[in-house]
C-alpha cells in the first residue's frame, strides 16, 4: 500500500448520489494509455470503482472475507443480514448496524458457520464502533496514514482487511490489497511473470499508478481472462 500520508478527496467528492469513487475515470484512462496498459481500459471507458454503501459495510466485508473464498463470504454475509438486518418488501433486508451486531453473542453466529474467531472479531469491532471508540466518519475525513495506523491496532484487522476497508469504505485512492489472491493472479497474467509476485513486487508493479493505485487494481481483475480471478479481485475492491 502506498499511502504516503496523502489525503483522499472530501466526503462530498467521495460519496456522490451513486456512491462512486471520485475523481472520475478519465485521469486513470489517460494514465493507463501513457504507461502502455491500454488493455486495462479497452471496452471499459467510464468504468468507476464502486464503494460500499457505508464504511461499516466495508468493515463487515473486511472480516467476512478473511481466509475464505468468495462464495462462502457471500453466504456468511447473507446469513448475517438475514439475522440482524431489517426485513423489507420483496424479500429484501437492510444491512445490519453496528449497534445490532454489537448486541450479539459469539454463540449466536456459530450456527451460521462463522468461526469463533471471525465472530469475535466482528462483534468486538462493532462494539468499538457503536461505543464511539472507533469513529469511521473521522477516519474518512483524515489522512491515510492515520486511518491505517488506527485500524491496524484493532484486533482482527490485519493489513489485507485494513487496506480493503480503506479502499471500499473510506475511499482512499492510493491503496492496494497486497497479498490478495485475485490481485496477484491478475498481475501474474498481465505481466507474464514466472512466479506469483510477493508484497514488495506487487507494490513495485503498481507504483507507476500512484496516487490512484486502486483504479488499476480493480481493472487488472476485469482485464484478466479468468472469471475466478476477476471475482476474487472484485471481492477485494
C-alpha positions as CSV (number, residue, x, y, z in Angstrom):
1,X,0.0,0.0,0.0
2,X,1.3,3.4,-1.0
3,X,-0.5,5.8,1.4
4,X,2.3,8.3,1.8
5,X,0.2,10.5,4.0
6,X,-2.0,11.6,1.1
7,X,-5.5,12.7,1.8
8,X,-8.2,11.3,-0.3
9,X,-11.0,13.5,-1.8
10,X,-13.5,15.2,0.5
11,X,-16.5,13.2,1.7
12,X,-18.7,15.2,-0.8
13,X,-16.5,14.2,-3.6
14,X,-16.0,10.6,-2.4
15,X,-19.7,9.7,-2.0
16,X,-21.9,11.1,-4.6
17,X,-25.5,10.0,-5.1
18,X,-24.4,6.8,-6.8
19,X,-21.6,6.1,-4.3
20,X,-19.0,6.1,-7.0
21,X,-15.4,6.9,-6.2
22,X,-14.2,10.4,-7.3
23,X,-12.2,11.6,-9.1
24,X,-13.7,10.3,-12.3
25,X,-12.1,7.6,-14.5
26,X,-10.7,9.9,-17.2
27,X,-7.4,10.5,-15.4
28,X,-6.9,6.8,-15.0
29,X,-7.7,6.1,-18.6
30,X,-5.2,8.7,-19.7
31,X,-2.5,7.3,-17.4
32,X,-3.1,3.7,-18.5
33,X,-2.6,4.7,-22.1
34,X,0.5,6.7,-21.3
35,X,2.0,3.7,-19.5
36,X,1.2,1.3,-22.3
37,X,-1.6,-0.5,-20.4
38,X,-4.5,0.3,-22.7
39,X,-5.8,-3.2,-22.2
40,X,-7.0,-2.1,-18.8
41,X,-9.5,0.4,-20.2
42,X,-10.3,-1.1,-23.7
43,X,-14.1,-1.5,-23.8
44,X,-14.4,-0.1,-20.3
45,X,-14.5,3.6,-20.8
46,X,-16.0,5.4,-17.9
47,X,-15.7,2.4,-15.5
48,X,-15.7,3.6,-11.9
49,X,-14.8,1.7,-8.7
50,X,-17.9,1.2,-6.6
51,X,-17.8,1.8,-2.9
52,X,-19.8,0.1,-0.2
53,X,-22.9,1.9,0.8
54,X,-21.4,2.8,4.2
55,X,-18.0,2.5,5.9
56,X,-19.4,0.0,8.3
57,X,-20.5,-2.3,5.5
58,X,-16.8,-2.4,4.4
59,X,-15.9,-3.3,8.0
60,X,-18.2,-6.3,7.8
61,X,-16.8,-7.4,4.4
62,X,-13.2,-7.0,5.6
63,X,-13.8,-9.5,8.3
64,X,-16.1,-11.9,6.5
65,X,-13.7,-12.1,3.5
66,X,-10.7,-13.2,5.6
67,X,-9.2,-16.5,4.5
68,X,-12.3,-17.8,2.7
69,X,-13.4,-18.0,-0.9
70,X,-15.9,-15.5,-2.4
71,X,-18.9,-17.8,-2.4
72,X,-18.5,-18.6,1.3
73,X,-18.0,-14.9,2.2
74,X,-21.3,-14.2,0.4
75,X,-23.0,-16.9,2.3
76,X,-21.8,-15.6,5.6
77,X,-22.9,-12.1,4.8
78,X,-26.4,-13.3,3.6
79,X,-26.9,-15.2,6.9
80,X,-25.7,-12.2,8.9
81,X,-28.0,-9.8,7.1
82,X,-31.0,-12.2,7.5
83,X,-30.3,-12.4,11.2
84,X,-29.5,-8.8,12.0
85,X,-30.9,-6.7,9.2
86,X,-34.4,-5.2,8.9
87,X,-36.7,-7.1,6.7
88,X,-38.1,-5.0,3.8
89,X,-40.5,-5.8,1.0
90,X,-39.9,-8.4,-1.7
91,X,-37.6,-10.5,0.4
92,X,-35.0,-7.7,0.8
93,X,-33.2,-6.8,4.0
94,X,-31.5,-3.6,5.1
95,X,-27.9,-4.1,6.2
96,X,-27.1,-4.6,9.8
97,X,-26.0,-1.6,12.0
98,X,-23.0,-1.6,14.4
99,X,-25.4,-1.5,17.3
100,X,-27.3,-4.6,16.2
101,X,-24.2,-6.7,15.6
102,X,-22.7,-5.4,18.8
103,X,-25.7,-6.8,20.7
104,X,-24.9,-10.4,19.5
105,X,-23.1,-13.1,21.4
106,X,-20.5,-15.2,19.7
107,X,-22.5,-18.3,20.2
108,X,-25.3,-16.9,18.0
109,X,-23.1,-16.7,15.0
110,X,-21.6,-20.2,15.2
111,X,-24.7,-21.9,13.8
112,X,-24.3,-19.6,10.7
113,X,-20.9,-21.3,10.1
114,X,-18.9,-18.4,11.5
115,X,-15.6,-19.5,13.0
116,X,-15.4,-18.5,16.7
117,X,-12.5,-16.0,15.9
118,X,-14.4,-14.4,13.0
119,X,-17.5,-14.0,15.2
120,X,-15.4,-12.5,17.9
121,X,-13.7,-10.1,15.6
122,X,-16.9,-8.9,14.0
123,X,-18.7,-8.4,17.3
124,X,-15.8,-6.7,19.0
125,X,-15.2,-4.2,16.3
126,X,-18.9,-3.5,16.0
127,X,-18.9,-2.7,19.8
128,X,-16.0,-0.4,19.4
129,X,-17.8,1.5,16.6
130,X,-21.1,1.6,18.5
131,X,-19.4,2.9,21.6
132,X,-17.5,5.6,19.7
133,X,-14.1,4.2,20.3
134,X,-13.6,3.9,16.6
135,X,-15.0,6.9,14.6
136,X,-15.2,5.8,10.9
137,X,-16.5,9.3,10.0
138,X,-13.4,10.9,11.4
139,X,-11.1,8.4,9.8
140,X,-12.6,9.0,6.3
141,X,-12.1,12.8,6.8
142,X,-8.4,12.5,7.8
143,X,-5.1,11.3,6.4
144,X,-4.5,7.8,5.1
145,X,-1.6,7.2,7.5
146,X,-3.8,7.9,10.5
147,X,-6.6,5.7,9.3
148,X,-4.2,2.8,8.6
149,X,-2.4,3.2,11.9
150,X,-5.7,3.3,13.9
151,X,-7.3,0.3,12.1
152,X,-4.2,-1.9,12.4
153,X,-4.4,-1.6,16.1
154,X,-7.8,-3.3,16.1
155,X,-7.9,-7.0,16.9
156,X,-8.9,-8.9,13.9
157,X,-7.9,-6.3,11.3
158,X,-4.6,-7.2,9.5
159,X,-3.1,-5.4,6.5
160,X,-5.4,-7.0,3.9
161,X,-8.5,-6.1,5.9
162,X,-7.3,-2.6,6.6
163,X,-6.5,-1.9,3.0
164,X,-9.8,-3.3,1.8
165,X,-11.6,-1.1,4.4
166,X,-9.7,2.0,3.4
167,X,-10.4,1.4,-0.3
168,X,-14.0,0.4,-0.3
169,X,-15.3,2.0,2.8
170,X,-13.3,5.1,3.4
171,X,-12.5,5.9,-0.3
172,X,-8.7,6.3,-0.2
173,X,-7.3,6.2,-3.7
174,X,-3.7,5.0,-3.2
175,X,-4.3,1.7,-1.5
176,X,-3.6,-1.9,-2.6
177,X,-4.8,-5.2,-1.2
178,X,-1.3,-6.5,-1.2
179,X,-1.2,-10.3,-0.9
180,X,-4.8,-10.8,-2.3
181,X,-5.1,-13.8,-4.5
182,X,-7.1,-12.0,-7.1
183,X,-4.6,-9.2,-7.5
184,X,-1.5,-11.4,-7.6
185,X,-3.2,-13.7,-10.1
186,X,-4.1,-10.8,-12.4
187,X,-0.6,-9.4,-12.2
188,X,0.9,-12.8,-12.9
189,X,-1.1,-13.0,-16.1
190,X,-0.9,-9.3,-17.2
191,X,2.9,-9.1,-16.8
192,X,3.6,-12.7,-17.9
193,X,5.5,-13.3,-14.7
194,X,7.2,-16.7,-13.9
195,X,6.1,-16.6,-10.3
196,X,3.3,-15.0,-8.3
197,X,4.5,-11.6,-7.0
198,X,5.2,-11.1,-3.3
199,X,4.2,-8.0,-1.5
200,X,7.3,-5.9,-2.5
201,X,7.0,-6.9,-6.1
202,X,3.2,-6.1,-6.1
203,X,3.9,-2.6,-4.8
204,X,6.7,-2.1,-7.3
205,X,4.4,-3.2,-10.2
206,X,1.7,-0.8,-9.1
207,X,3.9,2.1,-8.2
208,X,3.6,3.8,-11.7
209,X,-0.2,4.2,-11.0
210,X,0.3,6.1,-7.7
211,X,-1.6,8.0,-6.4
212,X,-4.6,6.3,-7.9
213,X,-3.5,2.6,-7.4
214,X,-7.0,1.4,-6.6
215,X,-8.3,2.0,-10.1
216,X,-5.8,-0.2,-11.9
217,X,-6.1,-2.8,-9.2
218,X,-9.8,-3.0,-10.0
219,X,-9.4,-3.1,-13.7
220,X,-6.5,-5.6,-13.7
221,X,-9.1,-8.1,-12.4
222,X,-11.6,-7.2,-15.1
223,X,-8.9,-7.4,-17.8
224,X,-7.9,-10.9,-16.7
225,X,-9.2,-13.8,-18.8
226,X,-10.1,-15.8,-15.7
227,X,-13.5,-15.2,-14.2
228,X,-12.4,-16.7,-11.0
229,X,-9.5,-14.2,-10.7
230,X,-11.9,-11.4,-11.6
231,X,-14.4,-12.2,-8.9
232,X,-11.7,-12.6,-6.3
233,X,-10.4,-9.1,-7.1
234,X,-13.9,-7.6,-7.1
235,X,-14.4,-9.1,-3.7
236,X,-11.4,-7.0,-2.5
237,X,-12.3,-3.9,-4.3
